[in-house]
Amino acid sequence: MIKPSIPRGMRDFSPEVTVKRNFIFRSIRETFEKFGFLPLETPSMENLSVLTGKYGDEGDKLLFKVLNSGDFLLKVEEKEQLLSDSNLLSSKISEKGLRYDLTVPFARYVVMNRNEIAFPFKRYQIQPVWRADRPQKGRYREFYQCDADVIGTASLICEAEIALMVHEAFSKLGLRDYVLKFNSRKILEGIAEVAGESERSETFFVALDKLDKIGLDGVKQELYKRDFSDDFIQNLVEIISFTGSNKAKIEFLKKTLKNSPVGTIGIEEVEKVLLYINSFVGEMSEIEFDFNLARGLSYYTGIIFEARATNVKIGSIGGGGRYDNLTGVFGMPDVSGVGFSFGIDRIYDVMDELQLFESQEVSTTKILITNFEENAEKFALRMLSKIRAAGINAEIYPDTVKLKKQLNYANKKNIPYVLIIGPDELKKAVCTLKIMVTGDQAELSIEELIKKLVAEKK
Amino acid sequence: MIKPSIPRGMRDFSPEVTVKRNFIFRSIRETFEKFGFLPLETPSMENLSVLTGKYGDEGDKLLFKVLNSGDFLLKVEEKEQLLSDSNLLSSKISEKGLRYDLTVPFARYVVMNRNEIAFPFKRYQIQPVWRADRPQKGRYREFYQCDADVIGTASLICEAEIALMVHEAFSKLGLRDYVLKFNSRKILEGIAEVAGESERSETFFVALDKLDKIGLDGVKQELYKRDFSDDFIQNLVEIISFTGSNKAKIEFLKKTLKNSPVGTIGIEEVEKVLLYINSFVGEMSEIEFDFNLARGLSYYTGIIFEARATNVKIGSIGGGGRYDNLTGVFGMPDVSGVGFSFGIDRIYDVMDELQLFESQEVSTTKILITNFEENAEKFALRMLSKIRAAGINAEIYPDTVKLKKQLNYANKKNIPYVLIIGPDELKKAVCTLKIMVTGDQAELSIEELIKKLVAEKK
């Protein structure tokens, strides 16, 4: 007998959890569609030639590789050398890997279908990805990404729309306490330039990205270690220590970066995005221009975003930015795009901690009908059909067991109402409605019941 | 430069197709929930110890295996022998495989969580599965399954509910011309018994299952080949050639199988299911008792189902049945359950061929707002916010390009309305609404427009 288990770092999602996760997925999906993004799905497996080299050496190591099928050794030559080198062996017996993110498959899709696509192409994609990372709290080997990107336009309206879209999604979820930080990579380049180091801006971004985690002193240490000069670090600290409103920061940077052409363009971008948001909806209190925001991903070139819950310590719950050359690696250069990705696992944790899931989001069945002897059962089935015909999710307990057991079942499934149809009810042609949370009971006709349930649905 | 490609037998789903597929998924999901099924998700990868041996030798060969990560050769001993045998090698360097169906992971989940689950457990699961089959028309290496099962009860109410559920799902999809055939495995056993072969009923089921494809003569040939006697085959043909209404078939079988205890129980099951359906909704014209229906899967033990579209030649678009020992292989015997699985790819093909997708199911954006010079743009953004606030999916063309290009974009995306906001409209504080399918245009205020769009949504 096999004692069943699941692979390390992978998860079963119980119905209780899946119902809540589906509420999040549905809210995000509806938001994406409200903003004109169309759904795309790509296969779970990609050719390794597509995946390899796109995520750095570390990423390559984290790819899950799929064994070629059939008698895969038949086609392999010079086998002897293979046994000392896992990489060499896997290159001979594995051609496909599991998707590592949704960005590279998206770029591949765009390049392969460039002649059919209506640009600017607004697509969203909600699918799992796999990484052979060491599992730990909050880090899984299979997890969903929820991405929306628009590609084929440099318009900063798209950035402003991302801010609105984040607001809409979080509103749907009831998640009101969040901040959407944004910055421009160009401002960071400008800061590096005026502080005296325009050549090594990437290294500087990576260090600055850790500001939240390791603090200003930590960032300084990191920069010392990487041989940045005392002068540079001192200039830098002066700049990044500035605090103030979005407006005050912009004024400060206009002076500070006035000799940096790239920095100046970055400030213009930030101003334009805020202006667009203002045209859309007026002031938006959740958006914060934070010129210390770096975001590690190397392909960002313009505006970058990061969303955080303000009263749960959990890090970023979403992020994104503009890139100028996502498809270049597949032979289609100079296509600008901007995207945002929601962190579904962390959003779930935030909502759970803040108890934001409302009762209608934790159960799907609205009413359970009890099951007694044959005649009552027959009546119950007819009632069940009527309730469902009114658009209400309903079920009958399939066996004629003790009432207590049937009520327990409703409780465990979070079903709010139980309709008791026994011999007494049958005689009077009524039903007894039990409200599970209070234990209250009331006799009513089927018409009254349906009216009540339909009214609650709205 | 890599020329990008996707693996053989795998598919990208373009937005146009995904929107339609999502409509099918949503309809099936809502139906499952209406009938009290709760969503479950299991990981894409399972330990090979869980998967192997569950699908027969053929199935084992079709499992996609995932290479162990890291330097997987380190732990392998006696490597020399491995190079001549793909199976042996893969057993040493691969511990996980991709899900082959949703049934085995479901059984595994039930056994692992038996103490937390509220039985009878009604779960649905909509996830992709993978099979390393030779790709051909209509057969893919990655495809979705949409399963609903109730486990932990022998009540035939569940079978009756499956018939209703299939009806509800297909109604939502607009698929009216279908037949839901059903039978009991026990009746097939009874037929084998009275025809003179009760020992080899499994082999007989497999042959009979091909009746639709190869005809009565084909089945006879198949049985001759497998050494069934002339007598048996003659008896059999007499029985399975009978035609008539559900009622007539039952009367015929009652006589024919009166000496087979198992066959008699089978007939009682069929009658009970029809009785329950009658209690639910009265006569149901789509359900057909077909005692020649076999369905190949070996784990079915009671009622079996198969749904077919009646005016598209495509085979089964869904099927299922009752099993008595799904979880036995994982150490939890004697748990009865019944399930049904919708064939989403074939349902899509049927709906496409019959042109059942309606306009609201092929586009998600309702209205595109055009983009002209700066002042008009500012006004347009405000209008866009108002339209979205009314719950309408809307977008703005992000760049100020020629109107023709913007209209082309709307056409390609199947967006039904375009709102033209140019300098003229700005002056008069109105919008020009263009109906894409007719080309008609009308001037209206933003309030009139929103009223119109909201009314159409209902």
Interface residues (C-beta under 8 A of the other chain):
Chain A: M1 I2 K3 P4 S5 I6 P7 M10 R11 D12 F13 S14 P15 T18 V19 R21 N22 E33 K34 F35 G36 L38 P39 L40 E41 T42 P43 S44 M45 E46 N47 S49 V50 K61 L62 F64 K65 V66 L67 S69 G70 D71 F72 L73 L74 K79 E80 L82 L83 S84 D85 S86 L89 S90 I93 S94 E95 K96 L98 R108 Y109 V111 M112 N113 E116 A118 P120 K122 R123 P128 W130 A132 E142 V150 T153 S155 I157 C158 A160 L164 E168 Y276 S279 F280 V281 V329 F330 G331 T364 T365 L368 N371 E377 K378 L381 R382 L384 S385 R388 I392 N393 A394 E395 I396 Y397 P398 D399 N408 Y409 K412 K413
Chain B: M1 I2 K3 P4 S5 I6 P7 M10 R11 D12 F13 S14 P15 T18 V19 R21 N22 E33 K34 F35 G36 L38 P39 L40 E41 T42 P43 S44 M45 E46 N47 S49 V50 K61 L62 F64 K65 V66 L67 S69 G70 D71 F72 L73 L74 K79 E80 L82 L83 S84 D85 S86 L89 S90 I93 S94 E95 K96 L98 R108 Y109 V111 M112 N113 E116 A118 P120 K122 R123 P128 W130 A132 E142 V150 T153 S155 I157 C158 A160 L164 E168 Y276 S279 F280 V281 V329 F330 G331 T364 T365 L368 N371 E377 K378 L381 R382 L384 S385 R388 I392 N393 A394 E395 I396 Y397 P398 D399 N408 Y409 K412 K413
